[in-house]
Amino acid sequence: MTTNRRRITGVVTSDKMTKTVVVEIARTYRHPLYHKVVHAHKKVKAHDELGARIGDTVELVESRPLSRDKRWVVTSILKRYGEVVELNETTEEVEQ
């Protein structure tokens, strides 16, 4: 069974509600006539069972309407805010 639901990524901007987060989705595209780079932002409300916090980068998937405003569900937290990403490569120090 395959699902053709849309998947988007965004940054959590508010987590004040119970089991709901506000996610800002940023989209960058070039204007078709003027060829200027346009930065568009949209805020959506999403159902959150994972406990995302402000600043986290999350992945959303489209779902049935859960309330008047909620049509998205948080499926995974891609990156926590303030978390340092460690590199697995070993670095050799050059002795001089």
QUIVENQUI-V232751 format. One record per pair of residues at least 24 apart in sequence whose ideal C-beta (glycine too) atoms are under 10 Angstrom apart, sorted by sequence separation. I is the first residue (numbers start at 1). J is the second residue. D is the distance in Angstrom with one decimal. If there is no record, write none. Layout:
i=[I I]
j=[J J]
d=[D D]
This chain:
i=[21 22 45 46 47 48 49 50 52 53 55 56 57 20 21 23 44 45 46 47 48 49 50 52 55 56 20 21 22 44 45 46 47 48 49 50 51 55 56 19 20 21 44 45 46 47 50 53 54 55 56 13 17 19 20 44 46 52 53 55 14 19 21 23 46 48 52 53 13 18 19 21 10 14 17 19 21 10 19 21 22 10 15 21 23 8 10 12 23 21 23 25 8 10 12 15 23 15 21 23 8 15 16 15 21 12 14 15 11 12 13 15 12 13 11 12 11 12 11 12 10 11 12 20 10 11 19 20 22 25 9 10 9 10 20 21 23 8 9 10 20 8 9 19 21 23 7 8 7 8 17 21 6 7 8 20 5 6 7 19 5 6 5 3 4 5 3 10 12 8 10 7 12 6 5 9 11 5 7 10 11 9 12 5 9 11]
j=[45 46 69 70 71 72 73 74 76 77 79 80 81 45 46 48 69 70 71 72 73 74 75 77 80 81 46 47 48 70 71 72 73 74 75 76 77 81 82 46 47 48 71 72 73 74 77 80 81 82 83 41 45 47 48 72 74 80 81 83 43 48 50 52 75 77 81 82 43 48 49 51 41 45 48 50 52 42 51 53 54 43 48 54 56 42 44 46 57 56 58 60 44 46 48 51 59 52 58 60 46 53 54 54 60 52 54 55 52 53 54 56 54 55 54 55 55 56 56 57 56 57 58 66 57 58 66 67 69 72 57 58 58 59 69 70 72 58 59 60 70 59 60 70 72 74 59 60 60 61 70 74 60 61 62 74 60 61 62 74 61 62 62 61 62 63 62 72 74 72 74 72 77 72 72 76 78 73 75 78 79 78 81 75 79 81]
d=[7.4 7.8 4.6 6.6 9.2 9.7 8.1 5.6 9.6 8.8 9.1 5.5 8.1 5.6 5.6 9.0 8.2 4.9 8.3 7.1 8.0 7.3 8.3 5.5 8.0 5.3 7.0 8.4 10.0 8.4 8.1 4.0 4.7 4.5 9.8 7.4 8.2 2.8 9.5 9.8 6.4 4.5 7.3 7.3 6.2 6.8 5.8 7.5 6.7 7.0 9.0 9.9 7.9 6.2 6.3 5.5 5.3 8.8 6.5 9.8 8.7 5.8 9.4 8.4 9.5 9.3 9.5 9.5 6.7 9.4 6.6 9.4 9.4 9.0 8.9 10.0 5.3 8.6 9.4 8.5 9.4 8.7 7.5 8.6 9.3 9.5 7.6 8.7 9.4 8.5 6.2 8.0 8.5 8.5 8.3 8.5 9.8 6.5 7.5 6.2 9.8 5.7 9.2 5.7 9.5 5.0 6.8 9.6 9.8 6.6 6.7 8.7 5.6 8.5 8.7 6.5 6.7 4.8 7.2 8.0 9.7 5.6 6.0 8.9 7.4 7.7 9.6 8.2 9.5 9.5 6.3 6.5 7.0 8.5 8.5 9.9 7.3 9.5 5.3 6.5 6.5 7.5 7.3 9.5 9.5 7.8 6.3 5.2 7.0 8.2 9.8 6.6 8.4 5.3 8.4 9.6 9.7 7.3 7.7 9.7 5.2 4.5 4.4 8.3 9.1 7.3 9.1 9.1 8.5 7.8 9.8 9.8 8.9 8.9 9.7 9.6 10.0 9.4 7.7 9.9 9.3 6.5 8.1 9.8 9.6 8.5]
